Amino acid sequence: MGLIFRRVIASVVLMALSATLHFLGFNVHLPHVRFAWPWQTITTGSTINAQIGPWVLQKIEGISKPALGTENFNFVFTRKVSKNIGPWPCWYASTFYTVGHASATVNLNPGPSWWTAASGHYRLQILSEPQPGKPAGSRFAMVLPPPRLPQSAHDVTIDNTLSRPLDTQHSWTYPGLGCGALMRPQFAQSVLYAQAQGIAFYRVNHVSEVTRPLISAAETQASLMIRNNFIQPTVNALGYNLDSFTLGWSATP
């Protein structure tokens, strides 16, 4: 807030200091700073590069890298284990229908270097000056690093309530005590979950039918979040309407 209203603060402080010194009998020449609100220092139709700074980004309640664009996707996988006990062949296989959940991470606060004027990642155009009882117009354009897909299998979850076995096959010796004791521990819920999680992680990074909707949903949600959570409230508080807002994505992170 100090950065936004620095001209107002400087003007008031200097006026108060000048009056105090004059009252005390000191004749000191102080620099003159004309009182002006932030929007009065920008000329109509001007286009400027401005540093967003943490004072705006913190309006998103400190969330700098939210997980957005959560997508659900289903797939089928098979687990098979083969172990022979002496002359008896033992094998067990089961095919499962599984539903996975994954989100992309969007970096809403890439750091001060991202918002420097030379980068061109943030542009503000003032269309008109504020008038009494009449807000001014403004346009914003921003560029952010592209959404980041899950970086490990732990970033993907499996919905066990929707997953179910589709088919089960085993050798004729499987139900026996020896084969059963050997095979069933390798089909524990935690083991199946880990295998499904690994397959789901591969799909969200390599299968376009999953990757494209995931990134698209993340971009859409990020645009709405930025517009509604800090661009719109900020310009309205300063006496402006938001005529247009464009969010672009950098080719590189």
N, C-alpha and C positions, 0 to 999 in steps of 0.2 A: 504493500500500500504506500510505503514511503517512496518507492521508485515511481509509482504512478502519479502521486500528488506532490512530487518534489518541488515543482515550481511554486505551488500554493504554499507549501510549508516554508520554503526559503523566503518568500515575500513576506509572510506574516512574522517570521522570526526577525527579519531585518527591520521591519517597521517597529516591532516591539522594542528591539535593541536600540534603535535610533531615538525613540521617544524616551526611553530610560536614560540614555546618555545626555540627551538634551535637558531633561528634568534635573539631572545632577550637575549641569553646567559644563559638560564637556562638548567641545565642538569637534566631532570626529566625522570624517567623510567616509561613509559606508557605500559599498557597491549597491546599485539600484537593480532590483529584480521586479519586473512588472507582474502584478497579480493576474493569473490566468489559469483557468481549469485545463486539464489535460487535452480535452477535445478542441479547445480554442487555439492550440498551438499547431494544428494540422490544417493545411490549406485545402480547399475544396478540390476534389479530383486528383489529389496527390496519391502516389503509390510509394510505399516505403517498405524496406525490410526491417523487421523488428525482432529483437530477442525475446522469446516467450518468457524464459526465466522460470524459476521454481514457484513464484507467487501465483501463476496461473495453473500450473500443472498440479499443485497441491489441492486444487479444488476437487480433484477426483479422489478425495479422502485418502491420499497417500498411496493409492494403488498405482504403481508405476508399470507393472507388467502383468495385467490381468489375463486370465485364460478365457478366451472368447470363442464363439463359433462352435460350441460343442455339437458334435455329430454322432449319431448312432449308426452302426453298420453291423451286418450279420455275416457270418461265414461258417463253414463246416470244416472240421478237422478230425483226423483219425489218430488214435494212439494204439500202438501195437507193441506187445512185449513177447519175446520168445525165449524160453529157457527149457533146456532138456534136463530131465532128472534120470540119469542113467540111460536105459534104453527107451524111456518114454518121452515122446515129444510133447512139450507144453507151450502153447501160445494162446494169447488172448488179445482181441482187437475190439475196439469200440469207436464208433463215429458219433460226434457230438455236433449239435446245432448251437451256436454261440452268438451272443450280442455284445459288441464292444462299444465303449464310449471314449471319445478323444476330443481334446480342445487344442487350438493353436494359441500361442502366447504373442501378444502385441505389446511392443515397447512404446509406451506413451510418453516416456521421459528419457530420450536418448542421451541427455547431458548437454552442458553449455556449448560445447563445440558444434553440436548438431544445429543449434539455433543461431549461429553467428550470421551476420548480414551477408557475408560472402557466400554462404552455402545456398541461399535462396530457398531454404526449406519452409519459410514462413513469410507470407506476404499479406499486407493489409492495405486495402484501398478505401479511402474515405470519399463518399460520393457527395456529401453535402454537410454544411455546418449545422450544429444543433441550434434551433430557434426556440423561443419561449413557447412551451406547450406543444412543440413539434419536434420529435426525435429525428436525428440525422440518419443517413444510410451508410452502410459499410459492406464490404466484401472481404472474405478471408479465403486464403488458399494455403494448405499445409501439405508437407510431404513427411512420411514416417518410414522407418525401416519396415521391410515386409514382415508379415506374420511368420512366426517361427513354429514349425511343426514339433511334435513331441520329441524330446531328445533321448529318452530312455524308455524301456518297457514299463517302468514304474509310473510313467505319465499317462498310461492307458489303463482303463479299468474294464473289467468283464462283469456283465450283469448276470449273476448266477440264478436270479429268479426267472429269467427268460431262457436260460440255456437248458438243454435237455439232450439225452442220448437218443440217437436215431436208429442205430443198428449195433448189435453185439454178436460177435462170432468167437468161437474158441475151439481148441482141439478136443477130441473126444475124451482125453484124459483130464481136461481142466477141472471138472467139478471135484476131482479127487482131493484128498487132504493135502498131499504134497504140492500139487500144482496150485491149488487154491491159496495155500499159505504163501507161496512164492510170488504169485501174480497180483493178488488183490492189493497188497500194500503199495504197489507201483501205480495204482489208479486212485490214490487218495485225492480228496478234493483240492488240497494245496498243490499237488503235482499237476493235476489237470488245469488248474487256474494259471499256473506259471507257464505251461505250454501254450494255452490259449492267449495269454498276455503277450508272449513273444511273437506269435503269429499276427496278432492285432497290431503290434508295434511296427512290424514289417509292412503291413497293409497301409497304414496311415502315412508312411514315408515313400512307398513305391507304387501303390496301386492308384491310378489317376481317378477312378470312380469314387474313391474315398478322399483322396488328397484335395481335389479341386473343390468339392462342396465345403470341405473343412476350411480352406483358406478364404473362400468367398463369404462364408458366414461370419468368419472372424473380421474381415474387412468391413462388412456391413454393420456389425455390432460396434466396432471401433468408431466408425463415422458417426453413428447415432450418439454414442457415449460422449465423444469430444464435443459435438455440436450442442447437445442438451445439458451437459454437466459443467462446461466452463466457458465455451465461446458465447453461447446465447445469454447466460446470466450476466457475464462480464460486460458485454456491449450494451445490454439493456440498462445495467446499473449506471453506465457512463452516459446515457442519453442517446443511444444509437439503436437502430433496427438492424438486424442481420438479414441483408438482402440475398446473400448467397454464401455458401460454404462448400469448398471443394477439398477433399482429402485424397492425395495421391500417395503412391507407394514407390519407394526407392528400388532400384534394380539390385542393390546390394545391401546387406544388413548394416 
